[in-house]
Amino acid sequence: MARLGKQDILKADDRPTEEVAVVEWGGEVLVRGLDGQGRDEYFASMTVQRDPKKPPSLDAANVTAKLVARFIVEWDDPETLMFTQSDVHALGLKSAVALDRVGEVAARLSGLSDEDMEALGKGSVPTPSEGSTSSSPKTSEDGQ
């Protein structure tokens, strides 16, 4: 195996993409794995600090939509997220089956394990049977 230097690591395109058929939405979406920063931001989005004297607590509201919004990217620019975090509520109103299908692929592409989710108090990465970069990807201006 080759010995890698700093530039080899930084220039490597190491985030996989996968096309996911979402029949409920009438087509396919492009899902891209998270980078380390995006993964940490996703975990942070699942917590809320209500009392500074207490540890953060789990914010499970729209957890699947939060996941999906961080993974679906634009077809013509896989560095640009299709949805913004302000779209999470509207995305959460879409088919749970569709969200779960995309969420399962998203979790797999980013190495989100059941243990990761348990650490946040969720129990596991959502799946259809259960009902769920060097910098963060750009977000499209209009969220579409």
CORPEBEL-V787110 format. One record per residue. N is the residue number from 1. PSI is psi in whole degrees, -180 to 180 (none if undefined). Layout:
BEGIN
<<N | PSI> <N | PSI>>
END
This chain:
BEGIN
<<1 | 144> <2 | 147> <3 | 128> <4 | 142> <5 | 176> <6 | -48> <7 | -34> <8 | -44> <9 | -47> <10 | -29> <11 | -7> <12 | 132> <13 | 93> <14 | 10> <15 | 112> <16 | 155> <17 | 156> <18 | 137> <19 | 134> <20 | 123> <21 | 128> <22 | 87> <23 | -31> <24 | -28> <25 | -5> <26 | 24> <27 | -150> <28 | 155> <29 | 158> <30 | 123> <31 | 133> <32 | 138> <33 | 150> <34 | 155> <35 | 176> <36 | -41> <37 | -44> <38 | -37> <39 | -45> <40 | -39> <41 | -38> <42 | -48> <43 | -42> <44 | -33> <45 | -14> <46 | 6> <47 | 158> <48 | 140> <49 | 96> <50 | -33> <51 | 116> <52 | -15> <53 | -7> <54 | 158> <55 | 157> <56 | 151> <57 | 163> <58 | 133> <59 | 90> <60 | 3> <61 | 125> <62 | 35> <63 | -38> <64 | -43> <65 | -36> <66 | -42> <67 | -53> <68 | -40> <69 | -26> <70 | -4> <71 | -31> <72 | 125> <73 | 164> <74 | 139> <75 | -41> <76 | -8> <77 | 86> <78 | -1> <79 | -8> <80 | 122> <81 | 141> <82 | -36> <83 | 148> <84 | 169> <85 | -22> <86 | -12> <87 | -6> <88 | -44> <89 | -49> <90 | -40> <91 | -36> <92 | -16> <93 | -3> <94 | 171> <95 | 127> <96 | -37> <97 | -45> <98 | -46> <99 | -41> <100 | -40> <101 | -47> <102 | -42> <103 | -37> <104 | -44> <105 | -44> <106 | -47> <107 | -43> <108 | -45> <109 | -25> <110 | 5> <111 | 29> <112 | 112> <113 | 167> <114 | -36> <115 | -39> <116 | -46> <117 | -36> <118 | -37> <119 | -27> <120 | -4> <121 | 6> <122 | -36> <123 | -49> <124 | 164> <125 | 131> <126 | 138> <127 | 163> <128 | -35> <129 | -20> <130 | -1> <131 | none> <132 | none> <133 | 167> <134 | -24> <135 | 165> <136 | 151> <137 | 149> <138 | 158> <139 | 134> <140 | 148> <141 | -43> <142 | 0> <143 | 12> <144 | none>>
END
